[in-house]
Each structure stands twice: as structure tokens, then as C-alpha cells.
Amino acid sequence: MTKAYTEAEIESHLKAELPHWYYENGWIRRKIKTSGWKASLMVVTTVGHLAEKAWHHPDLSVSYAFVIVKLVTHSAKGITDKDFALAKKIEEVVMWDAAATSEGVFEGTPDDPRFKYIKQDK
């Protein structure tokens, strides 16, 4: 059986490693702001792909300009390493900013509202 973390451990873990995620009503959550419906669908599809590959399935709330991702390990009745690992992968992939990487081969999405589809957290 996978160990579920205490609320204090969850809050500490989120603060240290996933600052844009929060704990509420037994789930860790992330609100990803988008530029509109098409962008929200891209986020849903990406999260769905990552979750399926991990065989760990989040609850999603989808709106015109945001997606809320909620994670919990149902079999453990709480938050486990599985939830933190999938949250990190979602952060890494969905919030990736190609222009900010050290790889230097990508120019990233132009700084123009017509092309920006994920609203990066400040």
C-alpha cells in the first residue's frame, strides 16, 4: 500500500517543489490559465496523455480560459508520491517555456497575444 502524506507534509512538499499547486478538500490542485477554448483543450489533451502514460487519472474542470487539475490517489485515500510525480510532470510539460530554456534551439511562442495560449505564472 502506498503511503498517504499528512496535510502538513503535503503543504510543505507543495511549497518546496510545486509552488503553483495547492491543497484543498483532499486533493492537490493546479489552475492553468489559458487564452481560450482551443488552448484549454490542448492542456486537457496533454494532461490526459501524461496521466494515461502514468496510469494515474486526475479529475479535470475545463472552462473557456482555464483548466483545473485535481490529483489524489484513491487507493491510498490521500496524496501520495504518485500525485506529486504526476503534478511535476504536468508542470514540466504544460508550463514549459521553450524560449526560457538553455537549449537555445527554440525561439518559443512569439510575444503576441494572437499566439500565446498558456498564461505563464508570474
Buried (B, 14 or more C-beta within 10 A) or exposed (E): EEEBBEEEEBBEBBEEEBEEBBBEEEBBBBBBBBBEEEBBEBBBEBBEEBBEEBEBEBEBEEEEEBBBBBBBBEEBEBBBBBBBEBBEBBBEEBBEEEEEEEEEEEEEBEEEEEEBBBBEEE
